[in-house]
């Protein structure tokens, strides 16, 4: 597969709807075109160095999971098959193929929907000091990276800039309402359960993941990306050991490098050395291949 690394799209005759940390979104009128670039962000800062194939992995993996979980909850995917795109997009085929999808326009819910099956990251830090994870009381004596007795739903705010903030269920209900909260909680836990069980058969642990939901024609559907290395912690099952941090298929590898060089996490960010770029690209590709059974 040729290297067609994409850092930024410039489609002059299309209306740019939003440029996120990784995705460029264009307004097609009654739908949106989402393009996953090879940008990578760490500590809420976009790095100057692209990761080859990253955007393709994110897009293709989301496509896989949208189809895999559509029996649980509908989603915003219209098509990710380039040959089904409108003719006016064909001139951008090289930039769009494999790394884009056309989706329904929805009204996104104003919370992030996080499901945690293992204790890690911010939840582990909180547990060490309070014995809780995002407000949930947990059993005494859990070790770092340990599987929780059952997966928990831990919402957070959705920040345009900076960090999302963990909130409890009551705060989330105030934002979206009781009925919507209950529905997204049930759907998020069900999607995580089905995906995590599948991943284990492929030798990968999904430690936690973040979902987004939106409202389309008065129905709650799954939107954005789903179960990718950018929105999830993927751990290789063969090296998993409770009581310690884990190797991962996500961008933790880049975070660890940035920590090791003492970057203060403020702009401007440093460029990444080729060795880190290559290893990170390999991790994304391996995660896709193992989870989907396909090669790009």
N, C-alpha and C positions, 0 to 999 in steps of 0.2 A: 504494500500500500504506500502510495507516495506521501511525502510530508507536505501537507497543505496548511501549515500552521496559520491561524487567524487570530490576530490580536484585537482588531476592531473592524466593524463593518462601516462602509460608506455607500449607502444606496441612495443616491441623490434624488431620485424620483419617487421614493417611498417616504411615508410620514413616520418619522421616528417617534415612537410612543414613550419609550423609556430606555435608558442605558444603565443597566445594573452593574454590579461588580464583575459578573461573568457573562450575562446575557444581554444582547441587544434586541429590543422588541419593537416591531413595526406594526402600525395600524393599517389593516387591509380593508377597513370599512366595517363589515359585519364579522370580522375575525381578526386574530393577531398572528403575526409571524414571529416566532421566537428563534433566535440564532444563538447557539451556545459557542462562545469564542473560546480561545485557549488561555484567556486571562486566569490568573490565580490570585486570590486575596488571602492574606493572613493577618490576624489581629485587626480586621476591618480596614486593611489598607491593600489596595491593588498593587501587586508587584510589577516591575517593568518587564520581566522575563516571561514569555509564554511557555506553556507546557505542551509539546506536540501531542496531538490526538486527544487531549483532555476534553475539549468541547464535544468531539464526536462520541467519546465514551459516555459523557453525561447525557447527551441526547438519545443515543441508542439504548442506554440502560433505562432511562425513563420510559421510552417506547415499550421496552420489554415489560417493565413493571405495570405500566398502565393496562396493558393487555392481560397480564397475569392476575390483576386484582379487580378487574371490571365487574366480576360477579359479586363483589362486596360493595363497591361504590362506583358510580359513574365518574368519568373524568372529562377533562376539557379537550382531549386529543381529537382533532378532526382527521389529520393525516400527517405522517412523517415520510411518506413515499414521494420522492421528488417528481416522479412522472405524473402524479396527481395534482401537482401545483398549477395555479393559473399561468397561462402562457407568458404574461408580463414579467413573471419571476424567472423565466428560463435563462435570461441573459446573466443572471447571478448564480447559475447552477454550480459553478466551481466553489463558490463560497457557502452555498446552502446544502449541498448534498451530504447526507448523513449527519449533519450537525444542526438541523433545524426541524421545526414542526409548525404546522398551522393549527391554531387552537380556538376554542370558543371564547368570546368575551364574557367575563364574569364579574361579579362584585366580590372581590376578595374579602374574607373575614379578617378582622383586625387583630388576630392572635396567631402565633405560631403554635403548632400542635406537635409537641415532642413526646415520643414514647421511648422509655428506657427499660431495657430488659436486663441490663447489667449496670453495676455502679461504677462510674468513671467520670472523669472531667469535673465540672463544677458540682455535680451531685456528690461525688466522692469527697471533695473539699468540704462541702457543707456537712456531710455525714460525720466527718472526723471531729468537727467542733460541736455539732448540735444533735447528732444522732438521727437527723432527718435528711431527706433529699427533696428539695423544692417544696418543703412544707410537709411532706409525707413522713410519718413515723415509720421507721424501719427496724427490723430485728437487731438486737445487740450482737456485736461480734462479727459483722460482715468484713470481709477482706477487700482490698482494692481489686476491681475488675470482676468481682464475684457476681454470679447470676442471681438476680432477685427472685424471691419466692414466686412472684408474678409480675409481669410487666406493669409499669405505672405510666400514667398520662400526666405530663407536667407542662402546662401551657406557659407561654411567655408573651411579652409584648412584641410587636413588630416594629423595629426601629428603622427609619429611613437612613439615619446616620448613626454610627456608633454601635454599641452593644444592645442586643435584646435583653430584657430583664425578666427573670423568672417571676411568675405570679402564681397565687394559689387558685383553687377552683372558684372560690367565691368572687375573687377579683375578675376572673375570666368571664364568669356569668354576667357580671355587671357590664362587660364590654359587648358580648354577643347575645346575651339572653339565656335563660335556663334551658329552653328546649333545643336551641341550636348547639349550645355547649354539650349537652348530653349526647346529641346525635354525632357530633364530630369526635367526641371521646370514644364512643362505641366503634365508629368506623375506623378511627386511627388505630385502636388496639387490635381490631380484627385484621386490618391490612398488615400491621406489623407481625402478628402471629403467623399468618399464612406465609409472608415473605421470609421470616426468620426460620421457619421450619424447612422451607425450600433451600435456603442458604446453607443450613447445616448439612444437607445432603451433598452439597458441593464443597464442603470443607471450609465454610466461612461463617463466622459468628457476626450477626448484626447486633452490636452492643446497644446502640440507640439510633434514632433517626428523627428527622423533622419533616412534618407534612404541612402543606397549606391547603386550605379549602376555600371555595368560593360559591356564590349563589348564582345559578343559571336557571332561568324560568322557574323561580320559586323552589328550586331543588338544590341541595348541597352536593357539590361534586369536588373531586380531587383535582388540584391545579398545580402549576409551577413544575418543579422537578420532583421526582419521587425515588427514594432509595438509591441515591447515587453516592459516590465517595465524597462529594461536597456536602451532602446533607445528612450523612450517616457516619458512624464509626464501624468499619469493617475490620474484623480481626481474623487472621488465619487460625483455623481450628487446631492444626497440628502443633502450633507453638504456644497455644493458650495455657496460661498458668495463673490461677487466682493468687492474689496477694502481691501483685506487681503490675506495672504498666505493661501494655501489650504492643507488639508490632502491629502495624496497621496498613491498610490499603488506601487510606485517605491522605489528606494533605498534612497530617501530623508530622510526616517525614520532613516537609519544608519548614513547619513551625519549629521542629527540633533544631534544624540547621540555623534558623534565624536566632533562636535563643543562644545557640553555641557561639555565635559571633558577637553577641552583646548588643544587637540592634535595640534601640529604645522604643520601638513599635510606633514611632511617629514618622510622618512623611518628611523627607523623601525616603522610600524604601530602597534597600540595596538590590542590585542585580544578583541573580542566582548563577553559581558556577555550572558549567556544562554537566559535570558529574551528578549534581543534585537534580538538574533538569531531566537527564536521561533516566535516573533511577525513579523519579516521580512519575514520569511518563510510563515506565514499565509497570509500576504499581497499579495505575489506573487501567491499563490494558489487561493486566492479569485479573483484576477484580471483575471486569466485564466478561472476560472469557470463562472464568470459573462460575460466575453466577448465571450466565445465560446459556452456556454451552456452545457459544458461537465465537468465531474469530472475526475481527474487523479487517 
